[in-house]
């Protein structure tokens, strides 16, 4: 069914009537489609199921296109990023086309689902602004970090899961709780992988978060355990880390046993997510496999 979703996205893009859009979109590369996997686990059958998944995946792609411009990213999914190949202007406009077409198709779904998705994009955009503002200086506030990823990363998970529940005729509240906690756990895992996996696995340079100005949980927990002198050194490395600085960070992560501490946070949010949908074996299976992923 994932292939059907990819085909539907391609059909939607053909309807835009732009050779340039189709060409750039063909170079995006295929993502994990994890939101679609969650949707399909919640609602395996519905006449508008493929359309809903395609809409969600297009919104996710749009947000990534804009993210890459903001982060000045050179790669995405082990390939040159669209902004690197075609320039920031084209990457931004391609993201806008994805958003616009997704919202056009969204109007054909139930109003409650459309409002849910639209609200999530507002939260996602709000989270992006928070993230950009937070990049001006390193911060060690765990609550602020969670607040940012709740908006930026978990909001579309919430819309995907609660929207799928509405399609399936289920009470969306438990699926809203699931999506929120799963989205937070998934993003913390992503931030952990940034410091534990090599470029070949990540599809982008390792330790890129810190260099891009992101105060992620591993660095926040490390900062909280360093003495004042080393705290100052960590702050000095923020957005300005050379290989020597990154080697120092890696050593400090090991010295202070940061990885297991980050895992405890992941396990907490994953547990909250799974508790919300206890008994839904198909969704539990998909969620568990995504949390336990290596990349």
Buried (B, 14 or more C-beta within 10 A) or exposed (E): EBEEBBEBBBEBBEEBEBEEBEEBBEEBBEBEBBBBBBBBBBBEEBEBBBBBBBBBBBBBBBBBBBBBBBBEBBBBBEEBBBBBEBEBEBBBBBBEBBBEBBBEBBEEBBEEBBEBBBEBBEBBBBBBEBBEEBBEEBBBEBEEBBBBBBBBBBBBBBBBBBBBBBBBEBEBEBBBBBBBBBBBBBBBBBBBBBBBBEEEEBBBBBBBBBBBBBBBBBBBBBBEBBEEEBBEBBBEBBBEBEEEBBEBBBEBBEEBEBBEBBBEBBEBBBEBBBEBBEEBEEBBEBBEEBBEEEE
